[in-house]
Structure formats: structure tokens, C-alpha cells
Amino acid sequence: MKIGVIAKPHRTDFTATLKGLLQWLSSNGCETVVEESVIRSFGLEGVVSASREDMPGLVDVILVFGGDGTMLSVARSIEDRKAQILGVNLGSLGFLTEFTLDELYPAMERLLARKHTIDRRWMLKTEVRQRNGSVKVYRALNDTVINKGALARIISMETFVNEDFIANFLADGMIISTPTGSTAYSLSAGGPIVHPTLDSLIMTPICPHTLTNRALVIPAESTIRVVVKSGEDVMLTVDGQVGVALNEGDEIRCTRSEYQIELIQPGDKGFFDILREKLKWGER
């Protein structure tokens, strides 16, 4: 099996663990490819390297060590390639990086024995249609967010689902998320928790200036359109990692992407087990 390794850089406390893992993979007959920045950060020698963008086309499985931010950037690099992702949490919360370091080797043994469980998650496609006629396309695993920048000015957004007009939202922004992203920024803004297997999109206004404005859950095959009617210093962010400046009259279109990713899951944990663990349900 061909295994890719990507890790959050500058975690010096992870060096010994990483080197031990590479030795274990080699002794178990795996071909290993390590991200270029990881080789530099951890001072590795004698390993095959690749960029993050190229790795999904070179390996069967990518091991991602870090937090959800690292996972999100890897997920966007997959596109139509078939590499599966196994996330190991080195941070604090981590809804996507579901394995702990203690669970790593048992998970790897199940993986090599082909006894692992796969969870398919679809991506969100966002088109930014600017007034000058240019169209830019982005893909996200969690969400696309329209929000204000440094200037604390309210944003006026005309919103549609397909050809149906919803409302002219006056708010600090709008979050359009996948079910996977329902436990991220959308949850913090008061949106619902949506099971990741549901075919749906979630629209969550950020601090709406009308108390009756609430999050909407709509069918995944819908097209969400948001037109920026007014607002200064407005930004669009993709998975919290890619930023695009928006101007008055720009239109954002969100649809379900043609791409999916495959996440390797802990066989003994379900979605509600993870919610209980991460959100401390029943503990406070």
C-alpha cells in the first residue's frame, strides 16, 4: 500500500512519533511519500517527497497529522483522485481528525488488513461571479462564508434558492455550509447540527439584524445565490483558508460539488459518539 504523510509543521514534540511511524510503515511493506514541507520541518532524510497538491495522485491513503485546518486543506487537494484520508488529531477539538495518537497503530493495522470503514463526504462548489465578468471557482469541505473585514459595516445580501427569492438579509455575513461543516463556524453562529450523511445545504446568517432570520436547511441539489447589494470591505472565505475580496454587485453561487472525499473512520465510533466527546454532552 502507498501511504502519504502530511503533518502540521513546527510540532517538535511530534518528531519522534513521526520517525517511529515511518519505520513502522517501512517494516510493514508500505511505500511512503512525505510532504516536502514536513521533510524540511522535521529534518527527515532518505524519504520520497511530494507536494501537497501532487500527493493525492501518488498514494492510496494520506495520513494527516494536525487539526481540522490541516484536514480541510488536504481535502480540497483531492478533487477527482481516489486517495483516502486518515486524520489524527494533534489539536484540541478536531471533528474531522477523529483518531488520537493512541489509536493510530490499531487503525493502521485495520487499514493494512483492509478492514477499515469509509465515510464519504461531498464537497461544496462556490462560483464567484464578479461585475467585471470574471468567474472564479472554489471548493470547500466545510463552508463558504461571506463576511465583513476590518470595517464594522452591515452587509446587505439578496438571497435566492434556485429562482426563488428568499430575502434581503441585513447581517454581518452569511455562512453556506455542507453537513460536514455544520459543526464548524455555522454551529458557532447558531446553526443546526446536521448529520453528515444528509443531502443538504445549510444557510446561516451571521448576527442578522432581524431576530426572525434563522438558519435554513435546504436540499443539496439546490443552487444558492447571494448578491452583495451593499457593504464595505466584504470578503468571501473558503474553509476559513482562502480569501477573496467582494464588491457591490458580485454574485456568489453555491452548489454541491462533483467531488467527494473518503474519510477513514474509527470502526467503534459513530457520529453521536464524536459529538458527545467533542461537545462534552452530558458533562456540563
C-alpha positions as CSV (number, residue, x, y, z in Angstrom):
1,M,0.0,0.0,0.0
2,K,1.2,3.5,-0.8
3,I,0.9,5.9,2.2
4,G,1.2,9.7,2.1
5,V,2.1,11.6,5.2
6,I,1.2,15.2,5.9
7,A,1.7,16.9,9.2
8,K,1.3,20.3,10.8
9,P,4.8,21.8,10.7
10,H,6.8,23.1,13.6
11,R,5.5,20.5,16.1
12,T,8.9,19.5,17.5
13,D,7.2,17.3,20.1
14,F,5.9,15.1,17.2
15,T,9.3,14.4,15.7
16,A,10.0,11.1,17.5
17,T,6.4,9.8,16.8
18,L,6.7,10.7,13.1
19,K,10.1,8.9,12.7
20,G,8.8,5.9,14.5
21,L,5.7,5.8,12.2
22,L,7.9,5.9,9.1
23,Q,9.9,3.0,10.3
24,W,6.8,1.0,11.1
25,L,5.3,1.7,7.7
26,S,8.6,0.5,6.0
27,S,8.7,-2.7,8.1
28,N,5.1,-3.5,7.1
29,G,5.9,-3.2,3.4
30,C,4.4,0.2,2.7
31,E,5.7,2.7,0.2
32,T,5.8,6.1,1.9
33,V,5.6,9.6,0.4
34,V,6.1,12.5,2.7
35,E,5.0,16.1,2.0
36,E,8.0,18.3,1.2
37,S,7.4,20.8,4.0
38,V,7.2,18.0,6.5
39,I,10.7,16.7,5.5
40,R,12.1,20.2,6.0
41,S,10.3,20.9,9.3
42,F,11.3,17.6,10.9
43,G,14.7,17.1,9.3
44,L,13.8,13.8,7.7
45,E,16.3,12.0,5.4
46,G,16.0,9.2,2.8
47,V,12.3,9.5,2.2
48,V,10.3,10.1,-1.0
49,S,8.8,13.6,-1.1
50,A,5.9,15.3,-2.9
51,S,3.9,18.5,-2.7
52,R,0.5,18.5,-1.1
53,E,-1.1,19.2,-4.4
54,D,0.5,16.2,-6.1
55,M,0.3,13.7,-3.3
56,P,-3.4,12.5,-3.9
57,G,-2.4,11.2,-7.3
58,L,0.6,9.2,-5.9
59,V,-0.8,7.3,-2.9
60,D,-3.7,5.2,-1.7
61,V,-4.1,6.7,1.7
62,I,-3.0,10.1,3.2
63,L,-2.2,10.2,6.9
64,V,-2.9,13.8,8.1
65,F,-1.5,14.8,11.5
66,G,-2.8,18.1,12.9
67,G,-6.2,19.7,13.4
68,D,-9.2,20.3,11.2
69,G,-7.5,23.1,9.4
70,T,-4.8,20.7,8.0
71,M,-7.5,18.3,7.0
72,L,-9.5,20.9,5.2
73,S,-6.6,21.9,3.0
74,V,-5.8,18.3,2.2
75,A,-9.5,17.6,1.3
76,R,-9.5,20.5,-1.2
77,S,-6.5,18.9,-2.9
78,I,-8.1,15.6,-3.6
79,E,-10.5,16.6,-6.4
80,D,-11.2,13.6,-8.6
81,R,-8.3,11.5,-7.3
82,K,-9.0,8.4,-5.1
83,A,-6.7,8.8,-2.2
84,Q,-8.5,8.2,1.1
85,I,-7.7,10.3,4.2
86,L,-7.0,9.2,7.8
87,G,-6.9,12.1,10.2
88,V,-5.0,12.1,13.5
89,N,-5.8,14.9,15.9
90,L,-2.8,16.8,17.3
91,G,-5.0,19.7,18.5
92,S,-7.9,20.2,20.9
93,L,-11.3,19.9,19.1
94,G,-11.0,18.2,15.7
95,F,-14.3,16.9,14.3
96,L,-12.5,15.7,11.1
97,T,-9.3,14.4,12.6
98,E,-11.1,11.7,14.5
99,F,-8.2,9.4,15.6
100,T,-5.9,10.1,18.5
101,L,-2.3,9.1,18.6
102,D,-3.1,6.2,20.9
103,E,-5.5,4.9,18.2
104,L,-3.0,5.3,15.3
105,Y,-1.3,1.9,15.2
106,P,-4.5,-0.2,15.7
107,A,-6.1,1.9,12.9
108,M,-3.1,1.3,10.6
109,E,-3.3,-2.5,11.3
110,R,-7.0,-2.5,10.3
111,L,-6.1,-0.4,7.2
112,L,-3.4,-2.8,6.0
113,A,-5.8,-5.7,6.6
114,R,-8.5,-3.9,4.5
115,K,-10.9,-3.9,7.5
116,H,-11.3,-0.2,7.8
117,T,-14.5,1.8,7.5
118,I,-15.0,4.6,4.9
119,D,-17.2,7.7,5.3
120,R,-17.9,9.6,2.1
121,R,-18.3,13.4,2.3
122,W,-19.2,15.6,-0.6
123,M,-17.7,19.0,-1.2
124,L,-19.2,22.4,-1.8
125,K,-18.6,24.2,-5.1
126,T,-18.6,28.0,-5.0
127,E,-18.6,30.3,-8.0
128,V,-17.8,34.0,-7.6
129,R,-19.2,36.0,-10.5
130,Q,-17.8,39.5,-10.4
131,R,-19.1,42.6,-12.0
132,N,-16.2,42.7,-14.5
133,G,-17.3,39.3,-15.9
134,S,-14.7,37.1,-14.3
135,V,-15.7,33.8,-12.7
136,K,-13.7,32.1,-10.0
137,V,-14.4,28.6,-8.8
138,Y,-13.5,27.2,-5.3
139,R,-14.3,24.0,-3.4
140,A,-14.8,23.5,0.3
141,L,-15.4,20.6,2.6
142,N,-16.8,22.8,5.4
143,D,-18.2,26.1,4.2
144,T,-18.1,29.3,2.2
145,V,-18.5,32.4,4.2
146,I,-19.4,36.0,3.2
147,N,-18.3,38.3,6.0
148,K,-17.1,41.8,6.7
149,G,-13.5,42.7,7.1
150,A,-11.9,45.3,9.3
151,L,-14.7,47.8,8.9
152,A,-17.7,47.1,11.1
153,R,-20.3,47.8,8.4
154,I,-23.5,45.8,7.9
155,I,-23.8,43.8,4.7
156,S,-26.9,43.8,2.5
157,M,-27.3,40.4,0.7
158,E,-30.0,39.5,-1.7
159,T,-30.5,35.7,-1.4
160,F,-32.1,33.1,-3.7
161,V,-32.6,29.3,-3.7
162,N,-32.7,28.3,-7.4
163,E,-35.0,31.0,-8.8
164,D,-37.0,31.5,-5.6
165,F,-36.2,34.8,-3.8
166,I,-35.7,34.3,0.0
167,A,-35.0,37.7,1.5
168,N,-32.7,40.7,1.5
169,F,-30.6,39.8,4.6
170,L,-29.0,42.6,6.6
171,A,-26.3,40.9,8.7
172,D,-22.6,40.7,9.4
173,G,-22.4,37.9,6.9
174,M,-23.7,34.5,5.7
175,I,-22.4,31.0,6.1
176,I,-23.2,28.4,3.5
177,S,-22.1,25.0,4.7
178,T,-22.2,21.3,4.0
179,P,-23.5,18.9,6.6
180,T,-19.8,18.2,7.4
181,G,-19.4,21.9,8.1
182,S,-22.5,22.2,10.3
183,T,-20.3,21.6,13.3
184,A,-17.8,24.3,12.4
185,Y,-18.5,28.1,12.0
186,S,-22.2,27.5,11.3
187,L,-22.6,25.9,14.7
188,S,-20.9,28.9,16.4
189,A,-23.3,31.2,14.6
190,G,-26.4,29.4,15.9
191,G,-26.8,27.0,13.0
192,P,-28.1,23.4,13.4
193,I,-26.1,20.2,13.7
194,V,-26.8,18.2,10.6
195,H,-25.9,14.5,10.2
196,P,-23.1,14.3,7.6
197,T,-24.9,11.7,5.5
198,L,-27.9,14.0,4.8
199,D,-28.1,15.5,1.3
200,S,-28.5,19.2,2.3
201,L,-27.0,22.6,2.4
202,I,-27.2,25.0,5.4
203,M,-27.6,28.8,5.2
204,T,-26.7,30.5,8.5
205,P,-26.8,34.3,8.8
206,I,-24.2,35.9,11.0
207,C,-25.6,38.3,13.6
208,P,-28.7,39.1,11.5
209,H,-30.3,42.5,12.2
210,T,-33.8,40.9,12.2
211,L,-34.4,38.4,15.1
212,T,-36.7,36.2,12.9
213,N,-33.8,35.4,10.5
214,R,-32.8,31.9,11.2
215,A,-30.6,29.2,9.6
216,L,-32.2,27.3,6.7
217,V,-31.6,23.7,5.7
218,I,-32.3,23.1,2.0
219,P,-32.0,20.2,-0.4
220,A,-28.4,19.5,-1.6
221,E,-29.4,19.7,-5.3
222,S,-30.3,23.4,-4.9
223,T,-28.4,26.4,-6.1
224,I,-27.9,29.1,-3.5
225,R,-27.3,32.6,-4.9
226,V,-26.2,35.6,-2.9
227,V,-25.8,39.0,-4.5
228,V,-23.9,41.6,-2.5
229,K,-26.1,44.7,-2.6
230,S,-24.1,46.9,-0.3
231,G,-21.3,46.8,2.2
232,E,-17.7,47.9,2.6
233,D,-14.6,45.6,2.9
234,V,-16.6,42.5,2.2
235,M,-14.8,39.2,2.0
236,L,-15.5,35.6,0.9
237,T,-13.6,32.9,2.7
238,V,-13.4,29.2,1.7
239,D,-13.0,26.8,4.6
240,G,-11.5,29.7,6.5
241,Q,-8.3,29.4,4.5
242,V,-8.8,31.0,1.1
243,G,-9.9,34.7,0.9
244,V,-11.5,36.7,-1.9
245,A,-12.5,40.3,-1.9
246,L,-16.1,41.0,-2.9
247,N,-17.6,44.2,-4.3
248,E,-21.1,45.5,-4.6
249,G,-22.9,43.6,-7.4
250,D,-20.8,40.4,-7.1
251,E,-22.8,37.2,-7.1
252,I,-21.9,34.0,-5.2
253,R,-23.3,30.7,-6.4
254,C,-23.0,27.6,-4.2
255,T,-23.9,24.0,-5.3
256,R,-22.9,20.5,-4.4
257,S,-19.6,19.7,-6.0
258,E,-19.0,16.8,-8.3
259,Y,-16.2,15.8,-5.9
260,Q,-16.3,13.7,-2.8
261,I,-13.6,12.7,-0.3
262,E,-13.3,9.4,1.6
263,L,-12.5,9.6,5.3
264,I,-11.3,6.6,7.1
265,Q,-13.3,6.2,10.3
266,P,-12.8,4.7,13.7
267,G,-14.7,1.5,13.5
268,D,-16.0,1.7,17.1
269,K,-17.2,5.4,16.9
270,G,-20.3,6.8,15.4
271,F,-21.3,10.4,14.7
272,F,-23.1,10.8,18.0
273,D,-20.1,9.3,19.9
274,I,-17.9,12.0,18.4
275,L,-20.4,14.8,19.2
276,R,-20.6,13.6,22.9
277,E,-16.8,13.6,23.1
278,K,-16.1,16.9,21.3
279,L,-19.0,18.9,22.7
280,K,-18.9,17.4,26.2
281,W,-22.6,16.5,26.1
282,G,-23.8,15.2,29.4
283,E,-20.7,16.6,31.2
284,R,-21.7,20.2,31.8
